Amino acid sequence: MTHLLTVDGDVHPVDAEDGETILDALLRNGVGFSYSCQAGNCGSCKCQYVSGEIYELEYSEHALAPTERARNLVLACRTQVWGDVRIRRLSAEEFVMHPSRVMSCRVQAVEALTHDVLRLRFEIVSGGPFVFSAGQFAKLQFDFAPEAVRDYSMANTPDERRLEFHVRIRPDGVSAKIGEHLKVGDHVRISGPFGTSYLREKHGGPIVVIAGGTGLAPIRSIVRAALDRNMMGPIHLYFGAREERDVYGEAELRAWARVHPNLRVHVVVSELASAAPNRRTGMVTDAVMQDFATLVGANAYLAGPPAMVDAATELLLARGLTRSDIHADAFYSAVAAPVLTAV
């Protein structure tokens, strides 16, 4: 059965099918809405439930605290529609919507960036043009693992024609097969773009970006795009790695900083024993805490392991940012979706 889903302030309601999540219905109808993990972990798609019949699926209390749920807040990605439903956005947001594409792409390069990180570069063969905002991600499907679709953030800017992704190779799973089987000339199915942790180009104040591991991919895209668009506010880039051998891309970042005086680059290694001379050590969030007593007026972009994103979020909130100032792309895995609550 089809129902009407209304977002307060929008001109027209959209259709939603029985059991479809609020987020899926909005995106399918081309309505801009904040989201990131799509798995009930990050809280980016939080909104206010106004009326209608819904079912809520499992989610993390980090994403939606009991006190928030008591105020009728829900997660759009974990809330199913079972009748005409009305919701309200929590705040005004700079939304962008790009055409969804499914493309065939040819591998141009497979390069090792570290002992366990590969840089994959692709040219679009068919299905383009591919338009996205810096910081968004795409879904990649490989012939040697057609049953598995994986999300990877674009490391290139929207102005660059060649697509670039950074993949951490793990012992098991699809990434291991990528390291073993992917070669120049292969074709890969790429679809997108997805995600709302993208550069807010209208923002004129300071920018703080924090990357952990291959979270540098979307952060690289965001910073390069901000520089290319002459966003003149201070840009503070923090890149955290566990060991010195996990650091990559530093030479490029330092070169950007030499040309653009508004860019400051901080590389932080958590394991002191492996750190290069004069390297900042400790947790990357500790470095941010040491450098700033307040960050009021800044926009922040976070990408990397969930624990790092969670810690950085709490730190930034303590330094004066609001949740609407923080745009996070934590590398969460999907969670199961049993029904927990009916309203």
N, C-alpha and C positions, 0 to 999 in steps of 0.2 A: 504494500500500500504506500502511496505517496503522500507526504505531509508538507506543510509550509514551515520553513525555518526563517525566522525574522531576527535581524540584528538591529537593535535600536539605533536610529540615525541613518540607516541605509534606506534608499528610496524604495526598493522592491524586495519582497521575500524571495527565497529560493526554495526549490523542491528538495526533499530528503526522503530517502526510502526507509522502510522499516529496518531498524538495526544499524543503519549507517551512522557513523559518528558525526558530530557537529562539524568537526574539522574537515573530514572527507567530503561532506556535502558542500561546504563553503568553497573548498578548493576546486571541486569538480565543476562548480558553477562560476568559477573565475573571480571569487570574492577574496580580496586580500585580507589575511588574518595572521597574527603572530603565531609562530610555532617553530619547533626545532626537532626534538628527539622523536616525536610521534609515538612514544612508548610510556608516557605517564611518569617520566623521571625528572624532567627539567623545569616544568612550570611555565614555559614560554607561552602556552596557549590558554592560560588562565582567563576566565571570563565570568560574568555574573549571570546565573540562571534566574530568569524572570518568571516564566510560566511554561506549562506543557508537560507531557509525559516523557520521561527519560529513564534510561538505565545507565548506571556508572560502572565502569570496568575497573579492574585493579590498577592502582597507581601508588607511587611513593609518597610518603608523608612529607618528604623534603619538597616535593613539587606542589603539594597542596596540604597545608597543615589543618588539623581539626578545627582550629579557631577560624580559619578562612572558610572551610566548608560550612561552618555554622552561620556564616554571613552569606550563604547561597552562592559561593564561588565554586566553579567546576572547571575541569580540564576538558577543553574541546576535543582533544584527541582520544579521550577515554569516556566520552559521554555519548551514548546512543540515543537516537531519535525514535520515539514510538508514538508520536502524535504531533500536532502542531506545537511548535516550540518557539519561545522568544528568549533571546539572550541580550546582554549588553557588554560592549567592550569596556575594559577597565580604564583606558586612557586613550587619548588621541595618538596616532602612530603614523609614521611615514611609510606607507605601504607601497610596494611595487609588485606588479604582476607581469610576468613574461610568458610568451607562448610556450606551451609544453611541447617538447620535441623528443622523438625517438629516432636515434641516428645510428648509422653504421659508420664506424671509425676505424682507420688503419693505424696500427702501431708504427710510429716513426722512430722511437728510441726507448730503450730500457737501460737505465743507468743506475749504478749503485751510488747512493749518497752517503751511506754509512754501512756498517757491517750488517745491518738488518733493515735498511730503508731503501726502497727503489723509487726512482723517478720515472714515471710513465708519460710519454708524450704521444699525442694522437693528432691525426688530421681527419677532418670530417669528410667522408666520402659521399654520403647521402643523408637526407633528412634535415639538413640545416636550412637557414642559418640558426645558430645557437646564441641566443641573447640571455644574459644573466647579470646579476649584480654581484660585485666583489664580496666574497664570503659565503656564497651559496654552494650547494653540493649537487652531485648527480648520482644516478644509479648505474653501475657497471655490471654487465653480464658477459661471461666468457664462455667460449665454445667448449672448453675442457671441464666446465662446471656449470652447465646450463640451468641446473635447478637452483643455483645460488645467485642471488643478486645482492651486491654490496654497495654501500654508500661511501663515496669519497668526495672530498671537497676539491674544487678547482683551485690550483695554486697559481694559475695564470690570471691575468686581468681580463675584463670583458673586451678590451680593445685588442687583445692578442688573438690571432686566428687559431693558433695551435693550442690544444687542450693539454694541461699538465696536471698530474695527480701524484701524490706521495703515498706510498704503500709500505707499511711496516710488515715485514715477513715474520710470521709466527710458525712454530713447528707443525701445527695441524691446521686444517681448514683451507679455505679458498686462497688465502694469501700465500700459503706454502706452494700451492699449485701455480700461482702466478709466477713465483720465483723459479719454479722448475720448468714450466711449459711456455710461458709467454715469450714471443720473439718478434722481431721487426717484421712487418708485413702482415701479421695476423689481424683479423678483423674482430672488433669488440662492439657490442651493442651498448650505447650510452643514452640514457634518458634523463630529462630534467628541464629546467632547474628546480631545486627544492630548497627549503630553508628560509628563515627570516633573520638569521644572524648576519645581515649584510650591511655594507657601509651606508650610513645615513649621510648623504651628500649635502643636505641642508644644514647640518650641524656646523656651527662656526667656532665652537670652543675647543678645549683640549681633547685629545684622544689618548686613551690608554688601551694597549692591546697586550694580551698575555697568552702565550702559546706554550703548550707542553708537548714534546715529541713531534709527531707528524701533524699536530695542531698548527704547526707553522705554515702548512699549506694554505688554509683560508686566510690566515693572518698576513701572509705574504701578499696575497691578492688584495686584501683590504688596504694595507699600507701603500703598496705600489699605486693602486687606484687613487687613493687620497692625494698622493704626491703628484700624480699626473693631472689631477683635477684642480691643482693649486689650492688645496685646502690648507690655509696658512697657520691654523692653530697648532700649538705644540703637539707632537706625536711621540709618545713614550712606548717603545716596543720592548717587552720582556719575553725572553725565550728561555724556558727551563728545560734542562736535560739531566738525566740521572748521572751519566759518566761523560767524561770529555769525549770519548769516541762516539757519543750519541749526538754531538753538536754538528749541525750541517747548515749550509747556506750563510754562514756568518760573513764571509768575505763580501758577498753581494750586499748584505744589509749594511755593512760598514761603508761600502762604496756609496750607497744611497745617502747615508748620513753625511758624508763629506760634501756632497752636492747640495743637500737640503738641510740647512741649519736648524730647521724646526723639528727634525727627527733625531731622537736619542735612542740608541740601541743598548740594551743590557742583556748579556748572556749569563745565565746562572747555572752552575753545576751543583747538584745536591751531594754527590760523594766527594768529599774533600781530598781523599787520597789520589783520585784520578785527575783532579783539576789541573789545568795548565797554570803556569806562574801568572800572578796578578788577576786570576779569574775570580769573579764573585762566586761565593759558594753558599750552600744552604738551599732552602726552599725558595722557589721563585716568588711566592707570595710574601715571604719575609722581606725580600728585596723591595717590593712595592711598598710594604709597610714602613720600611726604613726611609724611603725616599719621599713619602707624602704624609703630611698630617691631615690634609683635606683634599678631596677631589671634586668638590661641589662645582657643577657646571661642565663636567667632563662626560663624554660618552666612552663606554668600555666595550671591548670585544674580546671574548674568551674562547679558546678552542684547545681541546686536549682531553686527557683522562678525566673521568667524572670527579674523582677526589680533588684534583687540582681546580677544576671549574667550581666545585662547591666551596672550597676554601677561599678562592679568589672572590666569589660572589659575596660571601660573608664579610670579607675584608673591605670590599668596595662599598658595601652598605654601611659599614662602620665609619668609612671615610667620607660619607655624605652623599653618595649616589642613591638614586631610587632604583627600583627594579626595572622601570621603563628605560633607565639610562644604560642598562647592562644587557648586552646581546651575546648569548652563550651558545656554543656548539660543542657540547660535551659528547664524547664518543661512547654513547650508551648502546647496549644491546637491547633488543626487543624483550618485553616481558609477556608472560601469559596473560590472557584476557578473560578470566572468569567474571561473571556478573557478581557485584558486591551489593549494590544499592539500587533500589527502585524508588522513584519519586513520582 
